[in-house]
Amino acid sequence: MMPYSVKRTDGLSLKIGQPKSPGVRLGSHEWNRNYSGGEVYVNLPGATQPLTVNVAYNAKDLLTEKTGQQFSVEAGDGIILTRID
């Protein structure tokens, strides 16, 4: 099975590994799925508020390159988090 990858708007392809589990619905428009190389959070279009993601480790969003332990995901957007130390 090939690893999942995501292509950024600048053309860079990001490999996030194999799914570790099925996607989990967090709310009416919010989803999370764990991969061997990170976690993906999605806030679907139509959401009425941003999704706040808190993690217990230092993380980097591979799409925006923001780092921290708290991230905000607007409606119609997503993040790919990887652990950094």
C-alpha positions as a Markdown table, in Angstrom:
| # | Residue | x | y | z |
|---|---|---|---|---|
| 1 | Met | 0.0 | 0.0 | 0.0 |
| 2 | Met | 1.4 | 3.4 | -1.0 |
| 3 | Pro | 1.7 | 6.1 | 1.7 |
| 4 | Tyr | -0.8 | 8.9 | 1.5 |
| 5 | Ser | 0.5 | 12.3 | 0.3 |
| 6 | Val | -0.9 | 15.8 | 0.1 |
| 7 | Lys | 0.2 | 18.4 | -2.5 |
| 8 | Arg | 0.6 | 21.9 | -1.2 |
| 9 | Thr | -0.4 | 24.9 | -3.3 |
| 10 | Asp | 3.3 | 25.5 | -4.0 |
| 11 | Gly | 3.5 | 22.1 | -5.6 |
| 12 | Leu | 5.5 | 20.4 | -2.8 |
| 13 | Ser | 4.2 | 16.9 | -2.1 |
| 14 | Leu | 4.0 | 15.9 | 1.6 |
| 15 | Lys | 4.0 | 12.2 | 2.5 |
| 16 | Ile | 2.1 | 11.5 | 5.7 |
| 17 | Gly | 2.3 | 7.7 | 5.8 |
| 18 | Gln | -0.3 | 5.0 | 6.3 |
| 19 | Pro | -3.6 | 5.6 | 8.1 |
| 20 | Lys | -3.4 | 4.2 | 11.6 |
| 21 | Ser | -7.2 | 4.2 | 12.1 |
| 22 | Pro | -10.4 | 5.3 | 10.4 |
| 23 | Gly | -11.3 | 9.0 | 10.4 |
| 24 | Val | -13.1 | 10.2 | 13.6 |
| 25 | Arg | -16.0 | 12.7 | 13.4 |
| 26 | Leu | -15.4 | 15.3 | 16.1 |
| 27 | Gly | -18.5 | 17.4 | 15.5 |
| 28 | Ser | -21.0 | 18.2 | 12.7 |
| 29 | His | -18.2 | 19.5 | 10.4 |
| 30 | Glu | -15.0 | 18.4 | 12.1 |
| 31 | Trp | -12.9 | 15.3 | 11.3 |
| 32 | Asn | -9.6 | 13.9 | 12.5 |
| 33 | Arg | -7.5 | 11.0 | 11.2 |
| 34 | Asn | -4.2 | 9.6 | 12.4 |
| 35 | Tyr | -1.4 | 8.6 | 10.1 |
| 36 | Ser | 2.0 | 7.0 | 10.7 |
| 37 | Gly | 3.6 | 10.4 | 9.9 |
| 38 | Gly | 1.1 | 12.8 | 11.6 |
| 39 | Glu | -2.5 | 13.8 | 12.2 |
| 40 | Val | -4.9 | 15.5 | 9.9 |
| 41 | Tyr | -7.8 | 17.7 | 11.1 |
| 42 | Val | -10.4 | 19.1 | 8.7 |
| 43 | Asn | -13.2 | 21.6 | 9.3 |
| 44 | Leu | -15.6 | 21.2 | 6.4 |
| 45 | Pro | -17.3 | 24.0 | 4.5 |
| 46 | Gly | -20.5 | 25.1 | 6.3 |
| 47 | Ala | -19.0 | 25.1 | 9.8 |
| 48 | Thr | -20.1 | 28.1 | 11.7 |
| 49 | Gln | -16.9 | 28.5 | 13.8 |
| 50 | Pro | -13.2 | 27.6 | 13.6 |
| 51 | Leu | -12.1 | 24.2 | 14.9 |
| 52 | Thr | -9.6 | 24.6 | 17.8 |
| 53 | Val | -7.0 | 21.8 | 17.9 |
| 54 | Asn | -5.0 | 21.3 | 21.1 |
| 55 | Val | -2.2 | 18.7 | 21.1 |
| 56 | Ala | 0.0 | 17.6 | 24.1 |
| 57 | Tyr | 3.2 | 17.9 | 22.1 |
| 58 | Asn | 5.1 | 20.4 | 20.0 |
| 59 | Ala | 3.7 | 20.2 | 16.5 |
| 60 | Lys | 4.2 | 21.7 | 13.1 |
| 61 | Asp | 1.5 | 22.2 | 10.5 |
| 62 | Leu | 3.0 | 21.0 | 7.3 |
| 63 | Leu | 0.7 | 23.2 | 5.2 |
| 64 | Thr | 1.4 | 26.5 | 6.8 |
| 65 | Glu | 4.7 | 25.7 | 8.7 |
| 66 | Lys | 3.2 | 27.2 | 11.9 |
| 67 | Thr | 4.3 | 25.5 | 15.1 |
| 68 | Gly | 2.8 | 25.2 | 18.6 |
| 69 | Gln | 0.4 | 23.1 | 20.6 |
| 70 | Gln | -2.8 | 24.9 | 19.6 |
| 71 | Phe | -4.1 | 25.5 | 16.1 |
| 72 | Ser | -7.2 | 27.1 | 14.6 |
| 73 | Val | -8.8 | 25.6 | 11.5 |
| 74 | Glu | -11.3 | 27.8 | 9.6 |
| 75 | Ala | -14.3 | 26.4 | 7.8 |
| 76 | Gly | -13.3 | 24.7 | 4.6 |
| 77 | Asp | -9.7 | 24.2 | 5.7 |
| 78 | Gly | -7.5 | 21.6 | 7.2 |
| 79 | Ile | -4.1 | 21.0 | 8.9 |
| 80 | Ile | -1.5 | 18.3 | 8.9 |
| 81 | Leu | 0.4 | 18.1 | 12.1 |
| 82 | Thr | 3.7 | 16.3 | 12.8 |
| 83 | Arg | 5.5 | 16.0 | 16.0 |
| 84 | Ile | 8.6 | 18.2 | 16.5 |
| 85 | Asp | 11.1 | 18.1 | 19.3 |
